[in-house]
Amino acid sequence: AKLRWRIEHDYREMKQALGLAHFEGRTWPGWHHHVTLVSVAHAFCTLQRLTRSPKGTAPA
């Protein structure tokens, strides 16, 4: 049950904050590049959030 919530949360963040749904191109390579960059941006944001969380507390 927690995994489903995590996936839905990450997908929502990628769509709203990082622009996953903003690609309007027509080619497979263009879509693939867009999704790859959004995924890298999401990984970066996640790592930043983890490194900035106060000691002794779990990140949200």
PQR file of N, CA, C, O and H, with PARSE charges and radii, in Angstrom:
ATOM      1  N   ALA A   1       0.828  -1.194   0.000 -0.4000 1.5000
ATOM      2  CA  ALA A   1       0.000   0.000   0.000 -0.0000 2.0000
ATOM      3  C   ALA A   1       0.872   1.258   0.000  0.5500 1.7000
ATOM      4  O   ALA A   1       0.526   2.242  -0.653 -0.5500 1.4000
ATOM      5  N   LYS A   2       1.989   1.241   0.715 -0.4000 1.5000
ATOM      6  CA  LYS A   2       2.859   2.420   0.745 -0.0000 2.0000
ATOM      7  C   LYS A   2       3.536   2.646  -0.604  0.5500 1.7000
ATOM      8  O   LYS A   2       3.767   3.788  -0.999 -0.5500 1.4000
ATOM      9  H   LYS A   2       2.270   0.441   1.245  0.4000 1.0000
ATOM     10  N   LEU A   3       3.855   1.566  -1.308 -0.4000 1.5000
ATOM     11  CA  LEU A   3       4.512   1.703  -2.605 -0.0000 2.0000
ATOM     12  C   LEU A   3       3.589   2.394  -3.603  0.5500 1.7000
ATOM     13  O   LEU A   3       4.030   3.253  -4.366 -0.5500 1.4000
ATOM     14  H   LEU A   3       3.667   0.637  -0.987  0.4000 1.0000
ATOM     15  N   ARG A   4       2.317   2.025  -3.600 -0.4000 1.5000
ATOM     16  CA  ARG A   4       1.374   2.661  -4.517 -0.0000 2.0000
ATOM     17  C   ARG A   4       1.288   4.157  -4.235  0.5500 1.7000
ATOM     18  O   ARG A   4       1.272   4.959  -5.168 -0.5500 1.4000
ATOM     19  H   ARG A   4       1.958   1.327  -2.980  0.4000 1.0000
ATOM     20  N   TRP A   5       1.233   4.544  -2.960 -0.4000 1.5000
ATOM     21  CA  TRP A   5       1.170   5.961  -2.606 -0.0000 2.0000
ATOM     22  C   TRP A   5       2.421   6.682  -3.094  0.5500 1.7000
ATOM     23  O   TRP A   5       2.335   7.787  -3.630 -0.5500 1.4000
ATOM     24  H   TRP A   5       1.245   3.893  -2.202  0.4000 1.0000
ATOM     25  N   ARG A   6       3.587   6.058  -2.908 -0.4000 1.5000
ATOM     26  CA  ARG A   6       4.849   6.671  -3.324 -0.0000 2.0000
ATOM     27  C   ARG A   6       4.862   6.894  -4.836  0.5500 1.7000
ATOM     28  O   ARG A   6       5.268   7.954  -5.313 -0.5500 1.4000
ATOM     29  H   ARG A   6       3.657   5.160  -2.473  0.4000 1.0000
ATOM     30  N   ILE A   7       4.416   5.886  -5.580 -0.4000 1.5000
ATOM     31  CA  ILE A   7       4.396   6.003  -7.039 -0.0000 2.0000
ATOM     32  C   ILE A   7       3.452   7.121  -7.469  0.5500 1.7000
ATOM     33  O   ILE A   7       3.809   7.938  -8.319 -0.5500 1.4000
ATOM     34  H   ILE A   7       4.087   5.025  -5.193  0.4000 1.0000
ATOM     35  N   GLU A   8       2.261   7.167  -6.896 -0.4000 1.5000
ATOM     36  CA  GLU A   8       1.296   8.207  -7.245 -0.0000 2.0000
ATOM     37  C   GLU A   8       1.822   9.593  -6.873  0.5500 1.7000
ATOM     38  O   GLU A   8       1.639  10.550  -7.625 -0.5500 1.4000
ATOM     39  H   GLU A   8       1.971   6.504  -6.206  0.4000 1.0000
ATOM     40  N   HIS A   9       2.469   9.701  -5.726 -0.4000 1.5000
ATOM     41  CA  HIS A   9       3.038  10.985  -5.291 -0.0000 2.0000
ATOM     42  C   HIS A   9       4.130  11.440  -6.255  0.5500 1.7000
ATOM     43  O   HIS A   9       4.148  12.596  -6.678 -0.5500 1.4000
ATOM     44  H   HIS A   9       2.618   8.924  -5.115  0.4000 1.0000
ATOM     45  N   ASP A  10       5.039  10.530  -6.602 -0.4000 1.5000
ATOM     46  CA  ASP A  10       6.129  10.886  -7.511 -0.0000 2.0000
ATOM     47  C   ASP A  10       5.601  11.260  -8.893  0.5500 1.7000
ATOM     48  O   ASP A  10       6.076  12.219  -9.502 -0.5500 1.4000
ATOM     49  H   ASP A  10       5.024   9.591  -6.259  0.4000 1.0000
ATOM     50  N   TYR A  11       4.624  10.510  -9.386 -0.4000 1.5000
ATOM     51  CA  TYR A  11       4.052  10.801 -10.702 -0.0000 2.0000
ATOM     52  C   TYR A  11       3.386  12.175 -10.702  0.5500 1.7000
ATOM     53  O   TYR A  11       3.540  12.937 -11.656 -0.5500 1.4000
ATOM     54  H   TYR A  11       4.238   9.731  -8.892  0.4000 1.0000
ATOM     55  N   ARG A  12       2.648  12.498  -9.638 -0.4000 1.5000
ATOM     56  CA  ARG A  12       1.993  13.800  -9.521 -0.0000 2.0000
ATOM     57  C   ARG A  12       3.037  14.913  -9.491  0.5500 1.7000
ATOM     58  O   ARG A  12       2.868  15.946 -10.139 -0.5500 1.4000
ATOM     59  H   ARG A  12       2.524  11.879  -8.862  0.4000 1.0000
ATOM     60  N   GLU A  13       4.118  14.701  -8.737 -0.4000 1.5000
ATOM     61  CA  GLU A  13       5.183  15.709  -8.670 -0.0000 2.0000
ATOM     62  C   GLU A  13       5.837  15.895 -10.037  0.5500 1.7000
ATOM     63  O   GLU A  13       6.117  17.022 -10.445 -0.5500 1.4000
ATOM     64  H   GLU A  13       4.255  13.862  -8.211  0.4000 1.0000
ATOM     65  N   MET A  14       6.079  14.796 -10.741 -0.4000 1.5000
ATOM     66  CA  MET A  14       6.706  14.891 -12.056 -0.0000 2.0000
ATOM     67  C   MET A  14       5.789  15.606 -13.051  0.5500 1.7000
ATOM     68  O   MET A  14       6.271  16.349 -13.906 -0.5500 1.4000
ATOM     69  H   MET A  14       5.852  13.880 -10.410  0.4000 1.0000
ATOM     70  N   LYS A  15       4.502  15.395 -12.951 -0.4000 1.5000
ATOM     71  CA  LYS A  15       3.559  16.059 -13.852 -0.0000 2.0000
ATOM     72  C   LYS A  15       3.410  17.535 -13.525  0.5500 1.7000
ATOM     73  O   LYS A  15       3.475  18.375 -14.423 -0.5500 1.4000
ATOM     74  H   LYS A  15       4.111  14.792 -12.256  0.4000 1.0000
ATOM     75  N   GLN A  16       3.213  17.863 -12.264 -0.4000 1.5000
ATOM     76  CA  GLN A  16       2.890  19.237 -11.882 -0.0000 2.0000
ATOM     77  C   GLN A  16       4.122  20.126 -11.761  0.5500 1.7000
ATOM     78  O   GLN A  16       4.152  21.223 -12.319 -0.5500 1.4000
ATOM     79  H   GLN A  16       3.160  17.182 -11.535  0.4000 1.0000
ATOM     80  N   ALA A  17       5.120  19.671 -11.050 -0.4000 1.5000
ATOM     81  CA  ALA A  17       6.269  20.532 -10.754 -0.0000 2.0000
ATOM     82  C   ALA A  17       7.353  20.477 -11.827  0.5500 1.7000
ATOM     83  O   ALA A  17       8.058  21.461 -12.051 -0.5500 1.4000
ATOM     84  H   ALA A  17       5.097  18.780 -10.597  0.4000 1.0000
ATOM     85  N   LEU A  18       7.489  19.330 -12.490 -0.4000 1.5000
ATOM     86  CA  LEU A  18       8.618  19.163 -13.404 -0.0000 2.0000
ATOM     87  C   LEU A  18       8.226  19.114 -14.877  0.5500 1.7000
ATOM     88  O   LEU A  18       9.100  19.015 -15.738 -0.5500 1.4000
ATOM     89  H   LEU A  18       6.917  18.530 -12.308  0.4000 1.0000
ATOM     90  N   GLY A  19       6.939  19.182 -15.183 -0.4000 1.5000
ATOM     91  CA  GLY A  19       6.510  19.308 -16.571 -0.0000 2.0000
ATOM     92  C   GLY A  19       6.447  18.028 -17.375  0.5500 1.7000
ATOM     93  O   GLY A  19       6.638  18.066 -18.591 -0.5500 1.4000
ATOM     94  H   GLY A  19       6.229  19.263 -14.484  0.4000 1.0000
ATOM     95  N   LEU A  20       6.190  16.909 -16.749 -0.4000 1.5000
ATOM     96  CA  LEU A  20       6.121  15.644 -17.487 -0.0000 2.0000
ATOM     97  C   LEU A  20       5.062  15.688 -18.582  0.5500 1.7000
ATOM     98  O   LEU A  20       5.279  15.132 -19.658 -0.5500 1.4000
ATOM     99  H   LEU A  20       6.035  16.878 -15.762  0.4000 1.0000
ATOM    100  N   ALA A  21       3.943  16.323 -18.342 -0.4000 1.5000
ATOM    101  CA  ALA A  21       2.840  16.338 -19.306 -0.0000 2.0000
ATOM    102  C   ALA A  21       2.933  17.486 -20.314  0.5500 1.7000
ATOM    103  O   ALA A  21       2.011  17.668 -21.109 -0.5500 1.4000
ATOM    104  H   ALA A  21       3.767  16.775 -17.468  0.4000 1.0000
ATOM    105  N   HIS A  22       4.006  18.257 -20.304 -0.4000 1.5000
ATOM    106  CA  HIS A  22       4.097  19.430 -21.169 -0.0000 2.0000
ATOM    107  C   HIS A  22       4.656  19.150 -22.552  0.5500 1.7000
ATOM    108  O   HIS A  22       4.716  20.062 -23.376 -0.5500 1.4000
ATOM    109  H   HIS A  22       4.756  18.109 -19.658  0.4000 1.0000
ATOM    110  N   PHE A  23       5.064  17.932 -22.835 -0.4000 1.5000
ATOM    111  CA  PHE A  23       5.638  17.636 -24.148 -0.0000 2.0000
ATOM    112  C   PHE A  23       4.533  17.547 -25.184  0.5500 1.7000
ATOM    113  O   PHE A  23       3.561  16.814 -25.001 -0.5500 1.4000
ATOM    114  H   PHE A  23       5.016  17.191 -22.166  0.4000 1.0000
ATOM    115  N   GLU A  24       4.678  18.296 -26.279 -0.4000 1.5000
ATOM    116  CA  GLU A  24       3.685  18.273 -27.345 -0.0000 2.0000
ATOM    117  C   GLU A  24       4.318  17.939 -28.685  0.5500 1.7000
ATOM    118  O   GLU A  24       3.757  18.265 -29.731 -0.5500 1.4000
ATOM    119  H   GLU A  24       5.468  18.891 -26.428  0.4000 1.0000
ATOM    120  N   GLY A  25       5.464  17.301 -28.670 -0.4000 1.5000
ATOM    121  CA  GLY A  25       6.143  16.947 -29.907 -0.0000 2.0000
ATOM    122  C   GLY A  25       5.527  15.733 -30.569  0.5500 1.7000
ATOM    123  O   GLY A  25       4.557  15.158 -30.076 -0.5500 1.4000
ATOM    124  H   GLY A  25       5.920  17.036 -27.820  0.4000 1.0000
ATOM    125  N   ARG A  26       6.105  15.354 -31.689 -0.4000 1.5000
ATOM    126  CA  ARG A  26       5.542  14.263 -32.469 -0.0000 2.0000
ATOM    127  C   ARG A  26       6.464  13.053 -32.591  0.5500 1.7000
ATOM    128  O   ARG A  26       6.036  12.002 -33.067 -0.5500 1.4000
ATOM    129  H   ARG A  26       6.893  15.820 -32.090  0.4000 1.0000
ATOM    130  N   THR A  27       7.692  13.180 -32.179 -0.4000 1.5000
ATOM    131  CA  THR A  27       8.628  12.080 -32.425 -0.0000 2.0000
ATOM    132  C   THR A  27       8.908  11.288 -31.159  0.5500 1.7000
ATOM    133  O   THR A  27       8.833  11.804 -30.044 -0.5500 1.4000
ATOM    134  H   THR A  27       8.040  14.034 -31.792  0.4000 1.0000
ATOM    135  N   TRP A  28       9.234  10.019 -31.365 -0.4000 1.5000
ATOM    136  CA  TRP A  28       9.620   9.154 -30.255 -0.0000 2.0000
ATOM    137  C   TRP A  28      10.900   9.664 -29.590  0.5500 1.7000
ATOM    138  O   TRP A  28      10.936   9.766 -28.364 -0.5500 1.4000
ATOM    139  H   TRP A  28       9.295   9.599 -32.271  0.4000 1.0000
ATOM    140  N   PRO A  29      11.953   9.989 -30.352 -0.5600 1.5000
ATOM    141  CA  PRO A  29      13.169  10.480 -29.691  0.2800 2.0000
ATOM    142  C   PRO A  29      12.921  11.753 -28.874  0.5500 1.7000
ATOM    143  O   PRO A  29      13.483  11.911 -27.790 -0.5500 1.4000
ATOM    144  N   GLY A  30      12.087  12.654 -29.385 -0.4000 1.5000
ATOM    145  CA  GLY A  30      11.788  13.873 -28.637 -0.0000 2.0000
ATOM    146  C   GLY A  30      11.080  13.574 -27.327  0.5500 1.7000
ATOM    147  O   GLY A  30      11.427  14.133 -26.286 -0.5500 1.4000
ATOM    148  H   GLY A  30      11.630  12.526 -30.265  0.4000 1.0000
ATOM    149  N   TRP A  31      10.086  12.691 -27.378 -0.4000 1.5000
ATOM    150  CA  TRP A  31       9.366  12.301 -26.159 -0.0000 2.0000
ATOM    151  C   TRP A  31      10.314  11.619 -25.185  0.5500 1.7000
ATOM    152  O   TRP A  31      10.276  11.884 -23.983 -0.5500 1.4000
ATOM    153  H   TRP A  31       9.804  12.237 -28.223  0.4000 1.0000
ATOM    154  N   HIS A  32      11.166  10.738 -25.707 -0.4000 1.5000
ATOM    155  CA  HIS A  32      12.103  10.001 -24.862 -0.0000 2.0000
ATOM    156  C   HIS A  32      13.074  10.954 -24.174  0.5500 1.7000
ATOM    157  O   HIS A  32      13.359  10.796 -22.986 -0.5500 1.4000
ATOM    158  H   HIS A  32      11.196  10.522 -26.683  0.4000 1.0000
ATOM    159  N   HIS A  33      13.578  11.929 -24.899 -0.4000 1.5000
ATOM    160  CA  HIS A  33      14.490  12.914 -24.301 -0.0000 2.0000
ATOM    161  C   HIS A  33      13.781  13.715 -23.211  0.5500 1.7000
ATOM    162  O   HIS A  33      14.349  13.964 -22.148 -0.5500 1.4000
ATOM    163  H   HIS A  33      13.347  12.057 -25.864  0.4000 1.0000
ATOM    164  N   HIS A  34      12.552  14.112 -23.477 -0.4000 1.5000
ATOM    165  CA  HIS A  34      11.789  14.887 -22.495 -0.0000 2.0000
ATOM    166  C   HIS A  34      11.574  14.092 -21.213  0.5500 1.7000
ATOM    167  O   HIS A  34      11.804  14.603 -20.117 -0.5500 1.4000
ATOM    168  H   HIS A  34      12.091  13.910 -24.341  0.4000 1.0000
ATOM    169  N   VAL A  35      11.136  12.846 -21.347 -0.4000 1.5000
ATOM    170  CA  VAL A  35      10.883  12.002 -20.173 -0.0000 2.0000
ATOM    171  C   VAL A  35      12.184  11.730 -19.422  0.5500 1.7000
ATOM    172  O   VAL A  35      12.192  11.689 -18.192 -0.5500 1.4000
ATOM    173  H   VAL A  35      10.949  12.431 -22.237  0.4000 1.0000
ATOM    174  N   THR A  36      13.272  11.546 -20.147 -0.4000 1.5000
ATOM    175  CA  THR A  36      14.566  11.313 -19.504 -0.0000 2.0000
ATOM    176  C   THR A  36      14.987  12.529 -18.679  0.5500 1.7000
ATOM    177  O   THR A  36      15.430  12.380 -17.540 -0.5500 1.4000
ATOM    178  H   THR A  36      13.265  11.579 -21.146  0.4000 1.0000
ATOM    179  N   LEU A  37      14.854  13.721 -19.240 -0.4000 1.5000
ATOM    180  CA  LEU A  37      15.234  14.932 -18.504 -0.0000 2.0000
ATOM    181  C   LEU A  37      14.342  15.164 -17.291  0.5500 1.7000
ATOM    182  O   LEU A  37      14.826  15.585 -16.240 -0.5500 1.4000
ATOM    183  H   LEU A  37      14.494  13.843 -20.165  0.4000 1.0000
ATOM    184  N   VAL A  38      13.054  14.897 -17.423 -0.4000 1.5000
ATOM    185  CA  VAL A  38      12.153  15.037 -16.278 -0.0000 2.0000
ATOM    186  C   VAL A  38      12.540  14.044 -15.187  0.5500 1.7000
ATOM    187  O   VAL A  38      12.513  14.381 -14.003 -0.5500 1.4000
ATOM    188  H   VAL A  38      12.661  14.555 -18.276  0.4000 1.0000
ATOM    189  N   SER A  39      12.899  12.823 -15.579 -0.4000 1.5000
ATOM    190  CA  SER A  39      13.298  11.806 -14.599 -0.0000 2.0000
ATOM    191  C   SER A  39      14.583  12.205 -13.879  0.5500 1.7000
ATOM    192  O   SER A  39      14.705  12.006 -12.671 -0.5500 1.4000
ATOM    193  H   SER A  39      12.920  12.549 -16.540  0.4000 1.0000
ATOM    194  N   VAL A  40      15.528  12.760 -14.606 -0.4000 1.5000
ATOM    195  CA  VAL A  40      16.778  13.219 -13.993 -0.0000 2.0000
ATOM    196  C   VAL A  40      16.501  14.387 -13.044  0.5500 1.7000
ATOM    197  O   VAL A  40      17.072  14.453 -11.956 -0.5500 1.4000
ATOM    198  H   VAL A  40      15.429  12.922 -15.588  0.4000 1.0000
ATOM    199  N   ALA A  41      15.633  15.297 -13.451 -0.4000 1.5000
ATOM    200  CA  ALA A  41      15.272  16.419 -12.574 -0.0000 2.0000
ATOM    201  C   ALA A  41      14.587  15.914 -11.308  0.5500 1.7000
ATOM    202  O   ALA A  41      14.833  16.435 -10.220 -0.5500 1.4000
ATOM    203  H   ALA A  41      15.168  15.244 -14.335  0.4000 1.0000
ATOM    204  N   HIS A  42      13.740  14.913 -11.441 -0.4000 1.5000
ATOM    205  CA  HIS A  42      13.059  14.344 -10.275 -0.0000 2.0000
ATOM    206  C   HIS A  42      14.074  13.693  -9.336  0.5500 1.7000
ATOM    207  O   HIS A  42      13.989  13.863  -8.120 -0.5500 1.4000
ATOM    208  H   HIS A  42      13.540  14.489 -12.325  0.4000 1.0000
ATOM    209  N   ALA A  43      15.030  12.953  -9.890 -0.4000 1.5000
ATOM    210  CA  ALA A  43      16.062  12.326  -9.060 -0.0000 2.0000
ATOM    211  C   ALA A  43      16.880  13.390  -8.327  0.5500 1.7000
ATOM    212  O   ALA A  43      17.191  13.229  -7.147 -0.5500 1.4000
ATOM    213  H   ALA A  43      15.099  12.815 -10.879  0.4000 1.0000
ATOM    214  N   PHE A  44      17.226  14.467  -9.016 -0.4000 1.5000
ATOM    215  CA  PHE A  44      17.982  15.553  -8.394 -0.0000 2.0000
ATOM    216  C   PHE A  44      17.193  16.183  -7.247  0.5500 1.7000
ATOM    217  O   PHE A  44      17.737  16.400  -6.163 -0.5500 1.4000
ATOM    218  H   PHE A  44      16.974  14.598  -9.974  0.4000 1.0000
ATOM    219  N   CYS A  45      15.919  16.476  -7.483 -0.4000 1.5000
ATOM    220  CA  CYS A  45      15.081  17.080  -6.433 -0.0000 2.0000
ATOM    221  C   CYS A  45      14.947  16.145  -5.235  0.5500 1.7000
ATOM    222  O   CYS A  45      14.973  16.591  -4.087 -0.5500 1.4000
ATOM    223  H   CYS A  45      15.478  16.300  -8.363  0.4000 1.0000
ATOM    224  N   THR A  46      14.805  14.865  -5.501 -0.4000 1.5000
ATOM    225  CA  THR A  46      14.687  13.890  -4.418 -0.0000 2.0000
ATOM    226  C   THR A  46      15.969  13.845  -3.595  0.5500 1.7000
ATOM    227  O   THR A  46      15.918  13.834  -2.365 -0.5500 1.4000
ATOM    228  H   THR A  46      14.783  14.503  -6.433  0.4000 1.0000
ATOM    229  N   LEU A  47      17.114  13.818  -4.264 -0.4000 1.5000
ATOM    230  CA  LEU A  47      18.390  13.800  -3.544 -0.0000 2.0000
ATOM    231  C   LEU A  47      18.588  15.081  -2.736  0.5500 1.7000
ATOM    232  O   LEU A  47      19.077  15.030  -1.608 -0.5500 1.4000
ATOM    233  H   LEU A  47      17.156  13.826  -5.263  0.4000 1.0000
ATOM    234  N   GLN A  48      18.216  16.217  -3.296 -0.4000 1.5000
ATOM    235  CA  GLN A  48      18.326  17.480  -2.561 -0.0000 2.0000
ATOM    236  C   GLN A  48      17.442  17.460  -1.321  0.5500 1.7000
ATOM    237  O   GLN A  48      17.851  17.909  -0.250 -0.5500 1.4000
ATOM    238  H   GLN A  48      17.819  16.258  -4.213  0.4000 1.0000
ATOM    239  N   ARG A  49      16.247  16.944  -1.471 -0.4000 1.5000
ATOM    240  CA  ARG A  49      15.320  16.868  -0.338 -0.0000 2.0000
ATOM    241  C   ARG A  49      15.883  15.960   0.752  0.5500 1.7000
ATOM    242  O   ARG A  49      15.759  16.267   1.938 -0.5500 1.4000
ATOM    243  H   ARG A  49      15.915  16.579  -2.340  0.4000 1.0000
ATOM    244  N   LEU A  50      16.497  14.854   0.363 -0.4000 1.5000
ATOM    245  CA  LEU A  50      17.051  13.917   1.339 -0.0000 2.0000
ATOM    246  C   LEU A  50      18.265  14.492   2.060  0.5500 1.7000
ATOM    247  O   LEU A  50      18.427  14.274   3.261 -0.5500 1.4000
ATOM    248  H   LEU A  50      16.598  14.605  -0.600  0.4000 1.0000
ATOM    249  N   THR A  51      19.115  15.220   1.349 -0.4000 1.5000
ATOM    250  CA  THR A  51      20.316  15.764   1.975 -0.0000 2.0000
ATOM    251  C   THR A  51      20.015  16.988   2.832  0.5500 1.7000
ATOM    252  O   THR A  51      20.797  17.312   3.726 -0.5500 1.4000
ATOM    253  H   THR A  51      18.984  15.396   0.374  0.4000 1.0000
ATOM    254  N   ARG A  52      18.918  17.667   2.588 -0.4000 1.5000
ATOM    255  CA  ARG A  52      18.570  18.866   3.357 -0.0000 2.0000
ATOM    256  C   ARG A  52      17.657  18.578   4.536  0.5500 1.7000
ATOM    257  O   ARG A  52      17.379  19.482   5.324 -0.5500 1.4000
ATOM    258  H   ARG A  52      18.283  17.404   1.862  0.4000 1.0000
ATOM    259  N   SER A  53      17.181  17.340   4.681 -0.4000 1.5000
ATOM    260  CA  SER A  53      16.284  17.050   5.804 -0.0000 2.0000
ATOM    261  C   SER A  53      17.078  17.082   7.105  0.5500 1.7000
ATOM    262  O   SER A  53      18.230  16.650   7.140 -0.5500 1.4000
ATOM    263  H   SER A  53      17.407  16.606   4.041  0.4000 1.0000
ATOM    264  N   PRO A  54      16.471  17.589   8.171 -0.5600 1.5000
ATOM    265  CA  PRO A  54      17.162  17.670   9.460  0.2800 2.0000
ATOM    266  C   PRO A  54      17.578  16.290   9.968  0.5500 1.7000
ATOM    267  O   PRO A  54      16.903  15.292   9.714 -0.5500 1.4000
ATOM    268  N   LYS A  55      18.674  16.250  10.675 -0.4000 1.5000
ATOM    269  CA  LYS A  55      19.171  14.985  11.221 -0.0000 2.0000
ATOM    270  C   LYS A  55      18.162  14.397  12.196  0.5500 1.7000
ATOM    271  O   LYS A  55      17.555  15.111  12.994 -0.5500 1.4000
ATOM    272  H   LYS A  55      19.222  17.061  10.882  0.4000 1.0000
ATOM    273  N   GLY A  56      17.996  13.087  12.115 -0.4000 1.5000
ATOM    274  CA  GLY A  56      17.118  12.398  13.048 -0.0000 2.0000
ATOM    275  C   GLY A  56      15.655  12.378  12.652  0.5500 1.7000
ATOM    276  O   GLY A  56      14.824  11.813  13.363 -0.5500 1.4000
ATOM    277  H   GLY A  56      18.489  12.507  11.467  0.4000 1.0000
ATOM    278  N   THR A  57      15.330  13.000  11.506 -0.4000 1.5000
ATOM    279  CA  THR A  57      13.945  12.955  11.048 -0.0000 2.0000
ATOM    280  C   THR A  57      13.891  12.281   9.692  0.5500 1.7000
ATOM    281  O   THR A  57      14.813  12.407   8.885 -0.5500 1.4000
ATOM    282  H   THR A  57      16.005  13.460  10.929  0.4000 1.0000
ATOM    283  N   ALA A  58      12.830  11.582   9.453 -0.4000 1.5000
ATOM    284  CA  ALA A  58      12.655  10.917   8.168 -0.0000 2.0000
ATOM    285  C   ALA A  58      12.093  11.915   7.164  0.5500 1.7000
ATOM    286  O   ALA A  58      11.216  12.710   7.505 -0.5500 1.4000
ATOM    287  H   ALA A  58      12.082  11.480  10.108  0.4000 1.0000
ATOM    288  N   PRO A  59      12.590  11.883   5.922 -0.5600 1.5000
ATOM    289  CA  PRO A  59      12.044  12.777   4.909  0.2800 2.0000
ATOM    290  C   PRO A  59      10.615  12.377   4.558  0.5500 1.7000
ATOM    291  O   PRO A  59      10.257  11.201   4.619 -0.5500 1.4000
ATOM    292  N   ALA A  60       9.820  13.349   4.198 -0.4000 1.5000
ATOM    293  CA  ALA A  60       8.410  13.081   3.856 -0.0000 2.0000
ATOM    294  C   ALA A  60       8.289  12.467   2.488  0.5500 1.7000
ATOM    295  O   ALA A  60       7.181  12.177   2.038 -0.5500 1.4000
ATOM    296  H   ALA A  60      10.111  14.304   4.149  0.4000 1.0000
TER
END
